[in-house]
Amino acid sequence: MAKRQSTLFNYFSSPKVPKKEVTKKEIAKSDDEEEIITTKKRHRQVLDDSSDSDNEGNKKKTSKRDVRSSSSSESENSSPNKSKKVSVKNKKNKEDSDEESVSPKKPVKAVFTKPVSSESSSQESSTNNEATDMHTSWLHNTLDFLKPENIRDINKRKPDHPEYDSRTLYVPEKYLATLTPVMKQWWELKSRHMDTVLFFKVGKFYELYHMDAVVGVIELGFSYMKGEFAHSGFPESAYGKMLPILLEQGYKVARVEQTETPEMMAERCRGKSTTKFDKVVKRELCQITSDAVCVYTAQMEDWQNEKPRFMIAICTKDGAYGTARIGVCLVETSMGFFHLSEFDDDKHFSRLLALFTEFPPVLILTEKGTVSKELSELLQTHFKDIKQDSLVTKSQFYTAYDTLEKLSSACYFRDSEGNFAWPEFFKTVADDCMPKPEYELVIRSLGACMWYLKDCKVDIQVLSMKKFKWYDPLDFTLKDKRNQDHLVLDSATIHNLELLGFSNTLKSVLDHCKTSFGKRLLARWICRPLCDPVKIKERQNAIKHLVNDTSLLQDVQNILKETPDLERLLMKIHTYGSKSLTTQHPDGKAILYDNKTYSKNKIRDFLKTLKGFEKACEITHLFKGCEDRLLRKLTQVKPTGGFEDLSETLRYFENAFDQQEAEKEGKIIPRKGVVEEFDEVEDTIDSINKKLNDYLKEQSKFFGCSVKYVGTDRKRFQLEVPDNKSHKATEKYRLEGSKKGASKKFTTDTTRELLAEMIEAEGIRAKVILDISRKIFEKFSSKQDQFDRVIQCLTVLDVICSLAEYAKNYSYDICLPNVLPFSDEPKLIIQDGRHPCAQNLDSFVPNDTMMGVDGFPSLIVITGPNMGGKSTLMRQIAVICVMAQMGSYVPASKCELTLLDRIFTRLGAQDDLTKAQSTFYVELSEASCILQYATKHSLVIIDELGRGTSTHDGNAIATSYVKKLTEFKCRTTFSTHYHSLVDHFTDSPEVQLGHMACMIENEDNEEEISVEHVTFLYKMAKGRCPKSYGFNAARLAGLDNKLISEGMAVARRFEDRNKLWNAFQTSIHSKQISDIRRAITSLSV
């Protein structure tokens, strides 16, 4: 099912049936959180000003809508540290004392029945009507500016205006003036983010109003609150559970927080002339989260999905002869990765499509009004299910100069001291703030992503990771194969061969990875097999080593299995440690009521990261003494290998604080030497204590007895002197109190000074402790390069182990292929090959394939019955070649091939209605591309070319096409049902004929025409197949026997006529009497 995109017009569509109702039990995480959903009666609306009204606009005095029994939003006149919890068992007493409670009504639940048939009872129909009416009769459906014909964007532009911004909405000032301060805040935010569901903080609750409330009821199973306008919500502690549900449905969600307390509001308004709209606590949008832009916070739960989610910005410029210059920027926000590139592309956008296949986008950004017609058609046809946003030139889709200027002036690339330095990537594409002309488009694409991230309030978190990497697009036109690094697989080939995906694909078969980052790399290896025999052999040796040492393989995978998604965790720790987030981001001012839980979550993530790297480092011991070069490189520290030695770094952070205490209390008290500021203030306190001790010894000596300090807080460090010695006190001693007949308490200038110093130092210490966790996380993130190198080694090792596990578990013939360098005489040998993705291996028939060796030309023309296995065999050959150049074992008893530079596939038949292109046109376009780019080093797979037009035209084109391919001498499998095409190449030394064998019943019955029964053998045999046996396919498809028999009679007449014609042609043109005799003998009429 396609994901719902939350556009303005979605809010007026019919609501869908909720899949799941979220209950209190599902939300609650612990006994401490039992205040949610049903704790106490919530008012219809909680205001944070002094207004008594909770109306919005003109409302009726009464409402028949039932009240949702749910927790109350805390009044904004209470601070986080003053809030009290109401236990569930006290709920009844609370409700009894609530003057506004409405019993015994039950809350309205968002439960709908499926549409009923005409035979259904009128009672069921009435129930559905009531349910639908529940969502459509709210106030927001009656507002004039929300009616479809009146909708305008924030600049009052209509939807048909070329610069209309669907993300915004015009809300009349006259209407805003009638609202309460809270609702005015909500509408102002909503007008700028109309495509987003607002989680709007009021006290301890996130409230959803109007159309957002409907989303909450339908998608999250909430109940409506009492009132004339739609209103639902949930407690702050449930944010992490509510957010993923909406994200999975395709919504964008904004978290809006209070950024001041009522006390801060009162201080702001004190002594000023204010209106009612000033007397409301400030609220700011802190983060917008979507499928494409997801930066994890301590409030969120991790998505258990290794799949990356890329946002891609495209900037184009027309080139010569229909080509285009393209700049792209890909962002994976949950890991902070940027992949950037600029390249020339053909009129089919082959490179761009290949990039989209390798990095599947969930959001595509383009520049409004500049996208070519061809690219627009491509995006609307191939990616119609992907969300696409058009950004306004300059203001949103920045110029290259503005992009660099904004990057240089922001905090993204500044260290903790505020010093600025460009990441290495920018030294290639720009001279300081001046973009190099050849990289202008890619920088502009980065600018578009930068604006979008900033709009979502995640720019600081993502850009400051500084993970910018150049993407080298596949070169389809490279002539010198010695410089080719990867086998080229275009998007059509990846799709046709079913290489990627999660079910019955090559990736699903090979994927035995234990880590999320390993699974991500495996997909890239499949998309980019190698073209270097040395590197292929290196991978093969490593895999073979693990296959032969199964205990080592098991031990490694056990460690990898316990390794969390370190790439995403590093991004989280970086975010937690960002100083800029606390000083330059609204989240730094947010008033959160469950801060202790969030602090514990941060520390838990940090400890999880530490333990993940600790576990990973155990791998180095497993491979100690390993002789395999690649495995040694991946697992041993320098100088033996490339694995980073983290022992000192991890030991530092392990000893930095008491981990158990920190996780329990939600705060870190560092040990000495970890945080300089903390050490300084601790040294200051120690120094003051030493002075106090020295002074106490002085006083004991002066009074000639034991003197001690007494008192607490600001009355500390009073000198308690026994009564019989107190007479020695001079005028320097101030009497502070006494115990009759026991002792007297004095202070001096020295004790008062030391007390003042101590109070000041303790105040500084308290402030430092508040920021101590962030500093620890920041220090950890400063080692990012070390951790990245370890992750790179672990990632490759995991994929190597995955391919070894595949080979170990495969129960039939399997081998390491012999991959040879590019050669002028390319060849391919596969013995007993099986399709890697075949589901029923026990019944699967293996096949041999020989190309480019003695007696076996490079081009095979395959015939045979429908459903006889031709397409499977051709795909099998291609997929085995992909695996071979990945360095993997392949399902065959023997495999040998010279390197392939590219695999072409022309499979299936489809038209393109959006471009008014017929099936035949699409076929020929793809076939033309093959002739344009194929070389003798390519593998070409063509299935039934020419079937999209008349038999004669299709036959003629297919025959000419095969003849042209023989000139390329590329390894080719060409399947066809055109038997005259086969006749044309029967004696050709450049073409070998093969067919999928079968057994036929009733084929030679001359007395009557009966339905043929074909038994498929799925084995390729030499020579041609006399017929395609299409009537057997018709029988299997369920066509009527009479119809099939009539068709066979017509087919037999056609065959007889062709035999006569061929005999006649032979008689006329042949000079050999033996040929004429053979032609006459072949006639059976």
Rosetta blueprint (number, residue, H / E / L):
1 M L
2 A L
3 K L
4 R L
5 Q L
6 S L
7 T L
8 L H
9 F H
10 N H
11 Y H
12 F H
13 S L
14 S L
15 P L
16 K L
17 V L
18 P L
19 K L
20 K L
21 E L
22 V L
23 T L
24 K H
25 K H
26 E H
27 I H
28 A L
29 K L
30 S L
31 D H
32 D H
33 E H
34 E L
35 E L
36 I L
37 I L
38 T L
39 T L
40 K L
41 K L
42 R L
43 H L
44 R L
45 Q L
46 V L
47 L L
48 D L
49 D L
50 S L
51 S L
52 D L
53 S L
54 D L
55 N L
56 E L
57 G L
58 N L
59 K L
60 K L
61 K L
62 T L
63 S L
64 K L
65 R L
66 D L
67 V L
68 R L
69 S L
70 S L
71 S L
72 S L
73 S L
74 E L
75 S L
76 E L
77 N L
78 S L
79 S L
80 P H
81 N H
82 K H
83 S L
84 K L
85 K L
86 V L
87 S L
88 V H
89 K H
90 N H
91 K H
92 K H
93 N H
94 K H
95 E H
96 D H
97 S H
98 D L
99 E L
100 E L
101 S L
102 V L
103 S L
104 P L
105 K L
106 K L
107 P L
108 V L
109 K E
110 A L
111 V L
112 F L
113 T L
114 K L
115 P L
116 V L
117 S L
118 S L
119 E L
120 S L
121 S L
122 S H
123 Q H
124 E H
125 S H
126 S H
127 T H
128 N H
129 N H
130 E H
131 A H
132 T H
133 D H
134 M H
135 H H
136 T H
137 S L
138 W L
139 L H
140 H H
141 N H
142 T L
143 L L
144 D H
145 F H
146 L H
147 K L
148 P H
149 E H
150 N H
151 I L
152 R L
153 D L
154 I L
155 N L
156 K L
157 R L
158 K L
159 P L
160 D L
161 H L
162 P L
163 E L
164 Y L
165 D L
166 S L
167 R L
168 T L
169 L L
170 Y L
171 V L
172 P L
173 E H
174 K H
175 Y H
176 L H
177 A L
178 T L
179 L L
180 T L
181 P H
182 V H
183 M H
184 K H
185 Q H
186 W H
187 W H
188 E H
189 L H
190 K H
191 S H
192 R H
193 H L
194 M L
195 D L
196 T E
197 V E
198 L E
199 F E
200 F E
201 K E
202 V E
203 G L
204 K L
205 F E
206 Y E
207 E E
208 L E
209 Y E
210 H H
211 M H
212 D H
213 A H
214 V H
215 V H
216 G H
217 V H
218 I H
219 E H
220 L H
221 G L
222 F L
223 S E
224 Y L
225 M L
226 K L
227 G L
228 E L
229 F L
230 A L
231 H E
232 S E
233 G E
234 F E
235 P E
236 E H
237 S H
238 A H
239 Y H
240 G H
241 K H
242 M H
243 L H
244 P H
245 I H
246 L H
247 L H
248 E H
249 Q L
250 G L
251 Y L
252 K E
253 V E
254 A E
255 R E
256 V E
257 E E
258 Q E
259 T L
260 E L
261 T L
262 P H
263 E H
264 M H
265 M H
266 A H
267 E H
268 R H
269 C H
270 R L
271 G L
272 K L
273 S L
274 T L
275 T L
276 K L
277 F L
278 D L
279 K L
280 V L
281 V L
282 K L
283 R E
284 E E
285 L E
286 C E
287 Q E
288 I E
289 T E
290 S L
291 D L
292 A L
293 V L
294 C L
295 V L
296 Y L
297 T L
298 A L
299 Q L
300 M L
301 E L
302 D L
303 W L
304 Q L
305 N L
306 E L
307 K L
308 P L
309 R L
310 F E
311 M E
312 I E
313 A E
314 I E
315 C E
316 T E
317 K E
318 D E
319 G L
320 A H
321 Y H
322 G H
323 T L
324 A E
325 R E
326 I E
327 G E
328 V E
329 C E
330 L E
331 V E
332 E E
333 T L
334 S L
335 M L
336 G L
337 F E
338 F E
339 H E
340 L E
341 S E
342 E E
343 F E
344 D E
345 D E
346 D L
347 K L
348 H L
349 F L
350 S H
351 R H
352 L H
353 L H
354 A H
355 L H
356 F H
357 T H
358 E H
359 F L
360 P L
361 P E
362 V E
363 L E
364 I E
365 L E
366 T E
367 E E
368 K L
369 G L
370 T L
371 V L
372 S L
373 K H
374 E H
375 L H
376 S H
377 E H
378 L H
379 L H
380 Q H
381 T H
382 H H
383 F L
384 K L
385 D L
386 I L
387 K E
388 Q E
389 D E
390 S E
391 L E
392 V L
393 T E
394 K L
395 S L
396 Q L
397 F E
398 Y L
399 T L
400 A H
401 Y H
402 D H
403 T H
404 L H
405 E H
406 K H
407 L H
408 S H
409 S H
410 A L
411 C L
412 Y L
413 F L
414 R E
415 D L
416 S L
417 E L
418 G L
419 N L
420 F E
421 A L
422 W L
423 P L
424 E H
425 F H
426 F H
427 K H
428 T H
429 V H
430 A E
431 D E
432 D L
433 C L
434 M E
435 P E
436 K L
437 P H
438 E H
439 Y H
440 E H
441 L H
442 V H
443 I H
444 R H
445 S H
446 L H
447 G H
448 A H
449 C H
450 M H
451 W H
452 Y H
453 L H
454 K H
455 D H
456 C L
457 K L
458 V L
459 D H
460 I H
461 Q H
462 V H
463 L H
464 S L
465 M L
466 K L
467 K E
468 F E
469 K E
470 W E
471 Y L
472 D L
473 P L
474 L L
475 D L
476 F L
477 T L
478 L L
479 K L
480 D L
481 K H
482 R H
483 N H
484 Q L
485 D L
486 H E
487 L L
488 V E
489 L E
490 D L
491 S H
492 A H
493 T H
494 I H
495 H H
496 N H
497 L L
498 E L
499 L L
500 L L
501 G L
502 F L
503 S L
504 N L
505 T L
506 L H
507 K H
508 S H
509 V H
510 L H
511 D L
512 H L
513 C L
514 K L
515 T L
516 S H
517 F H
518 G H
519 K H
520 R H
521 L H
522 L H
523 A H
524 R H
525 W H
526 I H
527 C H
528 R L
529 P L
530 L E
531 C L
532 D L
533 P H
534 V H
535 K H
536 I H
537 K H
538 E H
539 R H
540 Q H
541 N H
542 A H
543 I H
544 K H
545 H H
546 L H
547 V H
548 N H
549 D L
550 T H
551 S H
552 L H
553 L H
554 Q H
555 D H
556 V H
557 Q H
558 N H
559 I H
560 L H
561 K H
562 E L
563 T L
564 P L
565 D L
566 L H
567 E H
568 R H
569 L H
570 L H
571 M H
572 K H
573 I H
574 H H
575 T H
576 Y H
577 G L
578 S L
579 K H
580 S H
581 L H
582 T H
583 T H
584 Q H
585 H L
586 P H
587 D H
588 G H
589 K L
590 A L
591 I L
592 L L
593 Y L
594 D L
595 N H
596 K H
597 T H
598 Y H
599 S H
600 K H
601 N H
602 K H
603 I H
604 R H
605 D H
606 F H
607 L H
608 K H
609 T H
610 L H
611 K H
612 G H
613 F H
614 E H
615 K H
616 A H
617 C H
618 E L
619 I H
620 T H
621 H H
622 L H
623 F L
624 K L
625 G L
626 C L
627 E L
628 D L
629 R H
630 L H
631 L H
632 R H
633 K H
634 L H
635 T H
636 Q L
637 V E
638 K L
639 P L
640 T L
641 G L
642 G L
643 F E
644 E L
645 D L
646 L L
647 S H
648 E H
649 T H
650 L H
651 R H
652 Y H
653 F H
654 E H
655 N L
656 A L
657 F E
658 D L
659 Q H
660 Q H
661 E H
662 A H
663 E H
664 K H
665 E H
666 G L
667 K L
668 I L
669 I L
670 P E
671 R L
672 K L
673 G L
674 V L
675 V L
676 E H
677 E H
678 F H
679 D H
680 E H
681 V H
682 E H
683 D H
684 T H
685 I H
686 D H
687 S H
688 I H
689 N H
690 K H
691 K H
692 L H
693 N H
694 D H
695 Y H
696 L H
697 K H
698 E H
699 Q H
700 S H
701 K H
702 F H
703 F H
704 G L
705 C L
706 S L
707 V L
708 K E
709 Y E
710 V E
711 G L
712 T L
713 D H
714 R H
715 K H
716 R L
717 F L
718 Q E
719 L E
720 E E
721 V E
722 P E
723 D H
724 N H
725 K H
726 S H
727 H H
728 K H
729 A L
730 T L
731 E L
732 K L
733 Y L
734 R E
735 L E
736 E E
737 G E
738 S E
739 K E
740 K L
741 G L
742 A L
743 S E
744 K E
745 K E
746 F E
747 T E
748 T L
749 D H
750 T H
751 T H
752 R H
753 E H
754 L H
755 L H
756 A H
757 E H
758 M H
759 I H
760 E H
761 A H
762 E H
763 G H
764 I H
765 R H
766 A H
767 K H
768 V H
769 I H
770 L H
771 D L
772 I H
773 S H
774 R H
775 K H
776 I H
777 F H
778 E H
779 K H
780 F H
781 S H
782 S L
783 K L
784 Q H
785 D H
786 Q H
787 F H
788 D H
789 R H
790 V H
791 I H
792 Q H
793 C H
794 L H
795 T H
796 V H
797 L H
798 D H
799 V H
800 I H
801 C H
802 S H
803 L H
804 A H
805 E H
806 Y H
807 A H
808 K H
809 N H
810 Y L
811 S L
812 Y L
813 D L
814 I L
815 C E
816 L L
817 P L
818 N E
819 V E
820 L E
821 P L
822 F L
823 S L
824 D L
825 E L
826 P L
827 K L
828 L E
829 I E
830 I E
831 Q E
832 D E
833 G E
834 R L
835 H L
836 P L
837 C L
838 A L
839 Q L
840 N L
841 L L
842 D L
843 S L
844 F L
845 V L
846 P L
847 N E
848 D E
849 T E
850 M E
851 M E
852 G L
853 V E
854 D L
855 G L
856 F E
857 P L
858 S L
859 L E
860 I E
861 V E
862 I E
863 T E
864 G L
865 P L
866 N L
867 M L
868 G L
869 G L
870 K H
871 S H
872 T H
873 L H
874 M H
875 R H
876 Q H
877 I H
878 A H
879 V H
880 I H
881 C H
882 V H
883 M H
884 A H
885 Q H
886 M H
887 G L
888 S L
889 Y L
890 V E
891 P L
892 A L
893 S L
894 K E
895 C E
896 E E
897 L E
898 T E
899 L L
900 L L
901 D L
902 R E
903 I E
904 F E
905 T E
906 R E
907 L L
908 G L
909 A L
910 Q L
911 D L
912 D E
913 L H
914 T H
915 K H
916 A L
917 Q E
918 S L
919 T H
920 F H
921 Y H
922 V H
923 E H
924 L H
925 S H
926 E H
927 A H
928 S H
929 C H
930 I H
931 L H
932 Q H
933 Y H
934 A L
935 T L
936 K L
937 H L
938 S L
939 L E
940 V E
941 I E
942 I E
943 D E
944 E L
945 L L
946 G L
947 R L
948 G L
949 T L
950 S L
951 T H
952 H H
953 D H
954 G H
955 N H
956 A H
957 I H
958 A H
959 T H
960 S H
961 Y H
962 V H
963 K H
964 K H
965 L H
966 T H
967 E H
968 F H
969 K L
970 C L
971 R E
972 T E
973 T E
974 F E
975 S E
976 T L
977 H L
978 Y L
979 H H
980 S H
981 L H
982 V H
983 D H
984 H H
985 F L
986 T L
987 D L
988 S L
989 P L
990 E L
991 V E
992 Q E
993 L E
994 G E
995 H E
996 M E
997 A E
998 C E
999 M E
1000 I E
1001 E E
1002 N L
1003 E L
1004 D L
1005 N L
1006 E L
1007 E L
1008 E L
1009 I L
1010 S L
1011 V L
1012 E L
1013 H E
1014 V E
1015 T E
1016 F E
1017 L E
1018 Y E
1019 K E
1020 M E
1021 A E
1022 K E
1023 G L
1024 R L
1025 C L
1026 P L
1027 K L
1028 S L
1029 Y L
1030 G H
1031 F H
1032 N H
1033 A H
1034 A H
1035 R H
1036 L H
1037 A H
1038 G L
1039 L L
1040 D L
1041 N H
1042 K H
1043 L H
1044 I H
1045 S H
1046 E H
1047 G H
1048 M H
1049 A H
1050 V H
1051 A H
1052 R H
1053 R H
1054 F H
1055 E H
1056 D H
1057 R H
1058 N H
1059 K H
1060 L H
1061 W H
1062 N H
1063 A H
1064 F H
1065 Q H
1066 T H
1067 S H
1068 I H
1069 H H
1070 S L
1071 K L
1072 Q L
1073 I H
1074 S H
1075 D H
1076 I H
1077 R H
1078 R H
1079 A H
1080 I H
1081 T H
1082 S L
1083 L L
1084 S L
1085 V L
